């Protein structure tokens, strides 16, 4: 019997409604946050666990199996010398990007000021920042973002592959943004636009790509 066949059956609301059917698949706690992490591309189990503070190993393993069963992600073994297993989104899983973006926009009002107990990772600002970039006006390219908490990079206009990545951009980015955490938080809460942050000197833009030129022209 295959590993997929040994998985427990999916719980269902048993309602003939597309929203209910969607929640059958992604409504469990942690599932959408795992999708958020996998939008960065293939991730090892240990990396996922490190960037999802608060999730137990049992719950994470269970959610990953459920996502594989439901066609949202796959697991594969890297070739030597890596030889580790990684998880990555399928096309169906990647289609959740606009869902997460809409949910993040709706949730801006819930952010408020960061609480002392709030965990934070630099790349958690990737989707809010991508959402805050001028729609259709920034062109396409790789944007490296430098924060006090760490660096990450965005793939602006990407239709396939990762949406963002942790750490510096591979190679020379089309644009490099330097900003502080307070500016990033204001962008995430919708209190500040990228254009105003650039004009006000809260975001420093450098680079020769179309993205940099578009941002410097706002």
C-alpha positions as CSV (number, residue, x, y, z in Angstrom):
1,X,0.0,0.0,0.0
2,X,1.4,3.4,-1.0
3,X,2.2,6.1,1.5
4,X,-0.6,8.3,0.1
5,X,-3.1,5.5,0.7
6,X,-2.2,5.2,4.3
7,X,-3.1,8.8,5.0
8,X,-6.2,9.5,7.0
9,X,-9.3,10.5,5.0
10,X,-10.0,14.2,4.6
11,X,-12.6,15.8,6.9
12,X,-15.3,17.6,5.0
13,X,-18.0,20.2,5.7
14,X,-20.2,18.1,3.3
15,X,-21.6,21.3,1.7
16,X,-22.0,21.8,-2.0
17,X,-20.3,25.2,-1.9
18,X,-17.0,26.2,-3.4
19,X,-15.9,28.1,-0.3
20,X,-16.7,25.0,1.9
21,X,-14.8,22.8,-0.6
22,X,-11.8,25.1,-0.4
23,X,-11.9,25.1,3.4
24,X,-12.0,21.3,3.3
25,X,-8.5,21.5,1.7
26,X,-6.9,24.6,3.3
27,X,-9.0,25.3,6.3
28,X,-6.9,23.4,8.8
29,X,-4.6,25.4,11.2
30,X,-1.1,25.9,9.7
31,X,-1.9,24.8,6.1
32,X,-1.9,28.3,4.6
33,X,1.2,29.3,6.5
34,X,2.9,26.3,5.1
35,X,1.9,27.5,1.7
36,X,3.3,30.9,2.5
37,X,6.7,29.3,3.3
38,X,6.6,27.1,0.2
39,X,6.0,30.0,-2.1
40,X,9.7,30.6,-1.6
41,X,10.4,27.4,-3.5
42,X,11.5,23.9,-2.2
43,X,12.0,23.7,1.5
44,X,13.4,21.0,3.8
45,X,11.2,19.8,6.7
46,X,13.7,21.3,9.2
47,X,13.6,24.7,7.5
48,X,9.8,24.7,7.5
49,X,9.7,23.8,11.2
50,X,12.2,26.6,12.0
51,X,10.2,29.2,10.2
52,X,6.9,28.2,11.6
53,X,7.4,28.8,15.3
54,X,4.7,27.3,17.4
55,X,3.9,24.3,15.2
56,X,4.6,20.9,16.6
57,X,6.5,18.3,14.6
58,X,3.5,16.0,14.5
59,X,1.1,18.7,13.2
60,X,3.6,19.8,10.6
61,X,4.2,16.3,9.4
62,X,0.4,15.7,9.3
63,X,-0.3,18.9,7.3
64,X,2.4,18.1,4.8
65,X,0.9,14.7,4.2
66,X,-2.5,16.2,3.8
67,X,-1.2,18.8,1.3
68,X,0.5,16.1,-0.7
69,X,-2.7,14.0,-0.7
70,X,-4.8,17.0,-1.8
71,X,-2.4,17.8,-4.7
72,X,-1.1,21.1,-3.2
73,X,2.5,20.0,-2.7
74,X,4.9,17.2,-3.5
75,X,8.0,15.7,-1.8
76,X,11.1,14.8,-3.7
77,X,14.7,13.8,-2.8
78,X,17.5,16.2,-3.9
79,X,20.4,14.7,-5.9
80,X,23.7,14.1,-4.2
81,X,25.5,15.7,-2.4
82,X,22.3,17.1,-0.9
83,X,20.3,13.9,-0.7
84,X,17.7,15.6,1.5
85,X,13.9,15.5,1.0
86,X,12.3,18.8,0.1
87,X,8.7,19.9,-0.2
88,X,7.4,22.2,-2.9
89,X,4.1,23.5,-4.2
90,X,2.4,22.1,-7.2
91,X,0.7,24.4,-9.7
92,X,-2.5,23.9,-7.8
93,X,-0.8,24.9,-4.6
94,X,0.8,27.9,-6.2
95,X,-2.6,29.1,-7.3
96,X,-3.2,30.0,-3.6
97,X,-0.9,33.0,-3.9
98,X,-3.7,35.5,-4.7
99,X,-5.8,33.9,-1.9
100,X,-3.0,34.6,0.6
101,X,-2.5,38.1,-0.8
102,X,-6.2,38.8,-0.4
103,X,-6.2,37.4,3.1
104,X,-3.2,39.4,4.0
105,X,-4.8,42.6,2.7
106,X,-8.0,41.8,4.7
107,X,-5.9,41.1,7.8
108,X,-4.0,44.4,7.7
109,X,-6.4,45.9,10.1
110,X,-5.6,43.2,12.6
111,X,-1.8,43.8,12.7
112,X,-1.6,46.8,15.0
113,X,1.8,47.3,16.6
114,X,4.1,44.3,17.0
115,X,3.6,42.6,20.3
116,X,6.6,41.5,22.5
117,X,5.5,37.9,22.0
118,X,5.2,38.1,18.2
119,X,7.7,36.0,16.3
120,X,9.1,37.6,13.1
121,X,11.1,36.5,10.1
122,X,12.4,38.9,7.5
123,X,10.8,37.0,4.7
124,X,7.3,37.2,6.2
125,X,7.4,40.8,4.8
126,X,7.9,39.4,1.3
127,X,4.2,39.0,0.4
128,X,3.0,42.3,1.9
129,X,5.9,44.2,0.1
130,X,5.1,42.4,-3.2
131,X,1.5,43.4,-2.7
132,X,2.5,47.0,-2.0
133,X,4.6,47.5,-5.1
134,X,3.0,49.6,-7.8
135,X,0.6,47.3,-9.8
136,X,1.9,46.8,-13.3
137,X,4.3,49.7,-13.0
138,X,7.4,48.0,-11.6
139,X,8.1,45.7,-14.5
140,X,9.6,42.3,-13.9
141,X,12.8,41.3,-12.2
142,X,14.5,40.3,-9.0
143,X,14.3,42.7,-6.1
144,X,16.6,42.3,-3.1
145,X,15.3,43.7,0.2
146,X,17.6,44.5,3.1
147,X,16.2,44.7,6.6
148,X,17.7,44.7,10.1
149,X,16.1,41.3,10.6
150,X,17.7,39.9,7.5
151,X,17.6,39.9,3.7
152,X,15.1,38.4,1.3
153,X,14.4,38.8,-2.4
154,X,11.3,39.0,-4.5
155,X,10.6,37.8,-8.0
156,X,8.4,40.6,-9.3
157,X,6.1,39.5,-12.1
158,X,7.0,35.9,-11.9
159,X,4.4,33.5,-13.3
160,X,6.2,30.3,-12.5
161,X,8.6,29.2,-9.8
162,X,9.3,30.8,-6.5
163,X,7.6,34.1,-5.6
164,X,10.3,35.1,-3.1
165,X,13.4,33.7,-1.5
166,X,15.2,34.0,1.9
167,X,18.6,35.7,1.9
168,X,20.3,37.9,-0.7
169,X,19.3,37.6,-4.4
170,X,21.2,35.1,-6.5
171,X,23.4,37.2,-8.7
172,X,22.9,40.9,-9.2
173,X,19.3,42.0,-8.5
174,X,17.4,44.3,-10.8
175,X,16.7,46.5,-7.8
176,X,17.9,46.7,-4.2
177,X,15.7,48.2,-1.5
178,X,17.0,49.1,1.9
179,X,14.5,50.0,4.6
180,X,13.9,49.5,8.3
181,X,11.5,47.2,10.1
182,X,9.2,50.2,11.0
183,X,8.8,51.1,7.4
184,X,8.1,47.5,6.4
185,X,5.5,47.2,9.2
186,X,3.8,50.4,8.0
187,X,3.7,49.0,4.5
188,X,2.2,45.7,5.8
189,X,-0.5,47.6,7.7
190,X,-1.4,49.7,4.6
191,X,-0.4,53.0,6.4
192,X,2.3,53.8,3.9
193,X,2.7,53.3,0.1
194,X,5.9,52.3,-1.5
195,X,5.9,55.5,-3.6
196,X,5.6,57.7,-0.5
197,X,8.3,55.7,1.3
198,X,10.7,56.1,-1.6
199,X,9.9,59.8,-2.0
200,X,10.2,60.3,1.8
201,X,13.6,58.6,1.9
202,X,12.3,55.7,4.0
203,X,13.2,53.3,1.2
204,X,16.6,53.6,-0.5
205,X,16.5,52.2,-4.1
206,X,19.5,51.2,-6.1
207,X,20.0,49.2,-9.3
208,X,19.9,49.5,-13.1
209,X,16.9,47.2,-13.8
210,X,13.5,48.2,-14.9
211,X,12.1,47.6,-11.4
212,X,14.6,50.1,-9.9
213,X,13.9,52.7,-12.7
214,X,10.1,52.3,-12.1
215,X,10.4,52.8,-8.4
216,X,12.7,55.8,-8.7
217,X,10.3,57.4,-11.1
218,X,7.3,57.2,-8.8
